[in-house]
Amino acid sequence: MLEARNLEDQMALCISQRRNLEAIFNCLTDGIVAIDSRMLVVNMNRAAEEIIGRPREEVVGAFCGTVFHEADGRRRLAAAVQKGRMLESQEVRFLRADGEIRALQVTTQKLQDEAGRSQGVMAIFRDMTELKRLRSALQGQARFERLVGKNHRMREIYQLVEDIGGSDATVLILGESGTGKELVAEAIHKRSSRGEGPFVKVNCSALSEGLLESELFGHVKGAFTGAIRDKVGRFELAGGGAIFLDEIGDISPTVQVKLLRVLQDREFERVGSTETLKANVRVIAATHQNLKQRMAERTFREDLYYRLYVVPIELPPLRARKEDIPLLLAHFVGKFGLLTGKPITGVSPEAIALLMDYDWPGNIRELENAIEHAFVKCHGKTIVVNDLPLGLVREAQGPGEPEAAEETSEKERLLAVLEQTGWNRSRASRMLGMHRTTVWRKMKEYGIVAPDFG
């Protein structure tokens, strides 16, 4: 009887100690995840739930690779579990279930049984995202929403976006193609009182006059040939939110008149209807064109221009803020690193110098495309000059480059793509935009011989 009572007391003590340990485990601010030797998650605390963005019930028992989407972090955890390579305050980028990217500092500790046999690892995650954001702010507010740059003109734009947050004023964003006008429009919407409402985008240059009018205002059944049912327009869809009219300088005089009425009276009719509808919507417009010149040519209405020109925002071209190029490079390397899983961590000093010398007629969009191109070609951890688009390199280096250098660049590009495709000439030809026989001829010309895979 006494033994039974002692056993009950011991069990109660064990349960109490277990509860205390669980309480401590869940009070920690660092995320803790236990991973067994099969790479399965066997336990985690509440902080890890918040960091990962998924509930414990969904994660425990899952394969580690399905939880940690980001390739670099997944590889490091696998090496810790399978090869005993412990991590000490290693930084990894983590892609949460909701698509948010977080910067984590990871430390791992071996889990062993009484005989000293490996049972997996305990991974401790410290979320460094907010700290990095604060550091970024202290370094001159280099990021704002999805915009990147600390040039003084960009900081002025960030401040203006903040200032108009409580207003419904119409905004006109001016700037060359590729400068990020849509990103600015999104930032304006998110920071406004309408930020929870819809954000509807319309590319005015992509549609003919008739289609654009129907897209913007909608139409009723029978309004024109092919109108087999009523259609809701973008202004209705954007009710309570904002509509972004990109390339506003391309709209026809007829559509200009109807848009002017929306801006003046906040009302419109669907095509083919006499019913007047109210437009509860903020208008944000953008163009790369010189609207004053178009007014002088009488192709853009002066009254519409001044209705749009309430809060103008002019974006600088990339060539006018080259000091932001290293920041943009780091941003795009991080972005494509997550998308491709390649362990590319940066850009060589020589490649950065060349990119700083280039004038970027296509602005930030062209820079992003150049880094995406480099990710296809790069087989190391650092992007070098030969990984960049050949036309960009030639233009940045200027005239007078030896022909041999061009041949070398083409040879290296051909070799890189062949290696990436496993020496499949058909796939390589598609990636290079060449005919298959041209690939074969150039291989012969440069003395490139496919390896013998046995």
Summary of the structure (lengths in Angstrom):
residues: 454
radius of gyration: 29.1
end to end distance: 76.0
largest distance: 104.9
contacts: 1322
relative contact order: 0.07
helix: 50%
strand: 18%
